[in-house]
């Protein structure tokens, strides 16, 4: 997976959360952003291990 894509999706999710009209939508978008953060961390960790 591409890190740029994950960072982009995280940013979009945070933007959508900020613009959400209700708490339920805001929570859903923030949950998505947290999921992208987890994927980013895992990919960076895997790449660091491969480089070592």
N, C-alpha and C positions, 0 to 999 in steps of 0.2 A: 504494500500500500504506500502511497505517496504522502510524505509529511505535509507538503503544501496543501494537498486536498484536505487533510484532517484539520490543519490550522484554519483553512478557509471555512470549513463546515462548523468548526467551533465558534468562529467569529460570527457567522450567520445565525447560529443558535442563540448566542448572547444578544445579538441585535433584535432577534425576534422576541426574546424574553423581555427585553427592555420595552418593546412596543406592544406587548401582549395586553389585551383588553380585560383579561380576567386572571385570577390567581392560578386556576387550573392550567391554562395555556402557558403562563409564565413558568410554572413548575415543570411542565413537560419539556419546554425548551431548555431550561437549566439542567434538567436530567440528561438531555441529549448532549449538551456542552460538556458535562462531567464525563460522559461516556467517551467523547472524543479526546478529552484530556487523558483518560486511561489508555486509550489506543496509542496516543502520541508517546506517552511514557514507555509503553511496552515496545514500540517500534524503535525508539531511541536507545533503550536498554539492549535490545537485540543487535542493533547496529554497532553499539559500543563493544559488545562481546565479540562480534565478528571481526572488528578492527584490532582487537587485542591479541 
